[in-house]
Amino acid sequence: MGQLNRITQQPDVMGGKACIRGMRVTVGMIVGQIGAGHSVDEVLADYPYLEREDIMQALRYAAWRAEEREVMLSTA
């Protein structure tokens, strides 16, 4: 598992959900977009403040969580 330095979690941001770089964009929102059939490029076009690595880390984080392992997140 590579470092997840773009995934942050703060109690006062989006109810403590895992977010991208402290923004109000949750990992769940990104994974939901990909799961709904949107390509990475489409997500990047819809959310121009995101970077490709944000999406890749969101997917890696979601896969890690699906394995039910604990991951330490950085704070923003």
TORVEX-628906 format. One record per residue (C-alpha): residue number from 1; y, x, z. Coordinates in Angstrom, 2 decimals, padded with zeros to 5 digits. Each point is the difference from the previous one (the first is absolute). Layout:
{NUM,{Y,X,Z}}
...
// end
This chain:
{1,{000.00,000.00,000.00}}
{2,{003.30,001.48,-001.08}}
{3,{003.09,-000.17,002.13}}
{4,{001.67,-003.41,000.20}}
{5,{003.55,001.20,000.54}}
{6,{001.53,-002.91,-001.93}}
{7,{-001.66,-002.71,002.08}}
{8,{001.96,-000.85,003.13}}
{9,{-000.37,-002.52,002.78}}
{10,{002.79,-001.12,002.32}}
{11,{-000.02,-003.02,002.32}}
{12,{003.46,-001.10,-001.18}}
{13,{-000.72,000.21,-003.75}}
{14,{-002.04,-002.81,-001.58}}
{15,{-001.63,-000.86,003.30}}
{16,{-001.64,003.39,000.34}}
{17,{-001.94,-000.21,-003.25}}
{18,{-000.69,003.18,-001.96}}
{19,{002.96,000.56,-002.33}}
{20,{001.10,002.38,-002.70}}
{21,{002.40,002.69,001.26}}
{22,{001.52,-002.23,002.68}}
{23,{001.11,-002.57,-002.57}}
{24,{-000.69,-003.69,000.22}}
{25,{-002.81,000.36,-002.54}}
{26,{-003.43,-000.38,001.54}}
{27,{-003.23,001.62,-001.07}}
{28,{-001.41,-003.53,-000.24}}
{29,{002.66,-000.99,-002.50}}
{30,{-000.80,003.00,-002.21}}
{31,{-003.77,-000.52,000.22}}
{32,{000.47,-003.72,-000.66}}
{33,{001.94,000.73,-003.18}}
{34,{-002.70,002.36,-001.27}}
{35,{-002.72,-002.45,001.02}}
{36,{001.77,-002.76,-001.91}}
{37,{-000.38,002.04,-003.18}}
{38,{003.36,001.75,-000.19}}
{39,{-000.11,003.59,-001.16}}
{40,{001.58,002.84,001.94}}
{41,{002.66,000.23,-002.71}}
{42,{000.79,-003.71,000.36}}
{43,{000.39,000.35,003.77}}
{44,{002.27,003.01,-000.52}}
{45,{002.10,-001.98,-002.48}}
{46,{000.29,-002.94,002.41}}
{47,{000.85,002.24,002.97}}
{48,{002.02,002.91,-001.46}}
{49,{000.55,001.55,003.44}}
{50,{-003.74,000.68,000.31}}
{51,{-001.66,003.12,-001.33}}
{52,{-003.47,000.37,-001.48}}
{53,{-001.18,001.96,003.05}}
{54,{001.12,-002.91,002.24}}
{55,{-002.44,-002.26,-001.82}}
{56,{-002.79,002.57,-000.01}}
{57,{000.36,000.53,003.74}}
{58,{000.09,-003.75,000.62}}
{59,{-003.30,-000.34,-001.85}}
{60,{-001.53,002.94,001.87}}
{61,{001.18,-001.46,003.32}}
{62,{-001.47,-003.41,-000.86}}
{63,{-003.32,001.58,-000.98}}
{64,{-000.02,001.97,003.24}}
{65,{000.72,-003.15,002.05}}
{66,{-002.76,-001.84,-001.84}}
{67,{-002.36,002.64,001.38}}
{68,{001.26,-001.01,003.48}}
{69,{001.13,003.47,001.02}}
{70,{003.09,000.73,002.06}}
{71,{002.77,001.89,-001.78}}
{72,{003.01,001.55,001.70}}
{73,{003.22,-000.96,-001.81}}
{74,{003.29,001.84,000.01}}
{75,{003.09,-001.73,001.31}}
{76,{002.98,-000.44,-002.31}}
// end
